[in-house]
């Protein structure tokens, strides 16, 4: 995790965020068919993502992106880099 005190933001991966947290996608570290699938589901750089809910055992996690809900495994969410505003 990286913190930039000048603009009060931090970069991390989507899997490390708690429910209720909002962030903006800055990169996808997946390759091949997995990358293509994530992009097709709306996980594109610049999209805003909100963490909605995590299953009782922590996997999968539900996210809201582009107006719809999407569930991802934590291993998949770990491949999505996000920018989080620190309040």
QUIFEN-V526501 format. One record per residue. RES is the residue in one letter. SS is DSSP state (~ for helix, > for strand, _ for the rest). PHI is phi in whole degrees, -180 to 180 (999 if undefined). NEAR is the number of other ideal C-beta (glycine too) atoms within 12 Angstrom. Layout:
# QUIFEN-V526501
res=RES ss=SS phi=PHI near=NEAR
res=RES ss=SS phi=PHI near=NEAR
This chain:
# QUIFEN-V526501
res=X ss=_ phi=999 near=17
res=X ss=> phi=-120 near=16
res=X ss=> phi=-122 near=15
res=X ss=> phi=-115 near=14
res=X ss=_ phi=-70 near=9
res=X ss=_ phi=-66 near=8
res=X ss=_ phi=-117 near=13
res=X ss=_ phi=57 near=12
res=X ss=> phi=-128 near=20
res=X ss=> phi=-140 near=25
res=X ss=> phi=-108 near=24
res=X ss=> phi=-160 near=29
res=X ss=> phi=-109 near=31
res=X ss=~ phi=-61 near=44
res=X ss=~ phi=-68 near=29
res=X ss=~ phi=-89 near=22
res=X ss=_ phi=-88 near=33
res=X ss=_ phi=-93 near=18
res=X ss=_ phi=-54 near=16
res=X ss=_ phi=95 near=16
res=X ss=_ phi=-80 near=28
res=X ss=> phi=-114 near=24
res=X ss=> phi=-152 near=36
res=X ss=> phi=-123 near=27
res=X ss=> phi=-71 near=34
res=X ss=> phi=-118 near=25
res=X ss=> phi=-174 near=23
res=X ss=> phi=-122 near=32
res=X ss=_ phi=-95 near=23
res=X ss=_ phi=-84 near=25
res=X ss=_ phi=-131 near=12
res=X ss=~ phi=65 near=12
res=X ss=~ phi=-61 near=10
res=X ss=~ phi=-65 near=21
res=X ss=~ phi=-61 near=20
res=X ss=~ phi=-61 near=14
res=X ss=~ phi=-65 near=18
res=X ss=~ phi=-63 near=33
res=X ss=~ phi=-64 near=24
res=X ss=~ phi=-66 near=16
res=X ss=_ phi=-83 near=26
res=X ss=_ phi=101 near=24
res=X ss=_ phi=-82 near=37
res=X ss=_ phi=-112 near=21
res=X ss=_ phi=-54 near=21
res=X ss=_ phi=99 near=18
res=X ss=_ phi=-74 near=29
res=X ss=> phi=-86 near=25
res=X ss=> phi=-128 near=41
res=X ss=> phi=-120 near=28
res=X ss=> phi=-82 near=33
res=X ss=> phi=-96 near=23
res=X ss=> phi=-163 near=21
res=X ss=> phi=-119 near=25
res=X ss=_ phi=-61 near=15
res=X ss=_ phi=-52 near=8
res=X ss=_ phi=-94 near=9
res=X ss=_ phi=93 near=16
res=X ss=_ phi=-146 near=18
res=X ss=_ phi=-84 near=23
res=X ss=> phi=-121 near=34
res=X ss=> phi=-98 near=24
res=X ss=> phi=-125 near=39
res=X ss=> phi=-108 near=25
res=X ss=> phi=-141 near=32
res=X ss=_ phi=53 near=19
res=X ss=_ phi=86 near=12
res=X ss=> phi=-134 near=16
res=X ss=> phi=-98 near=19
res=X ss=> phi=-139 near=29
res=X ss=> phi=-104 near=21
res=X ss=> phi=-130 near=36
res=X ss=_ phi=-72 near=23
res=X ss=~ phi=-59 near=24
res=X ss=~ phi=-62 near=18
res=X ss=~ phi=-74 near=26
res=X ss=~ phi=-65 near=36
res=X ss=_ phi=-66 near=23
res=X ss=_ phi=-90 near=26
res=X ss=> phi=-107 near=42
res=X ss=> phi=-88 near=29
res=X ss=> phi=-132 near=38
res=X ss=> phi=-111 near=31
res=X ss=> phi=-113 near=32
res=X ss=> phi=-80 near=19
res=X ss=_ phi=-94 near=19
res=X ss=_ phi=-98 near=9
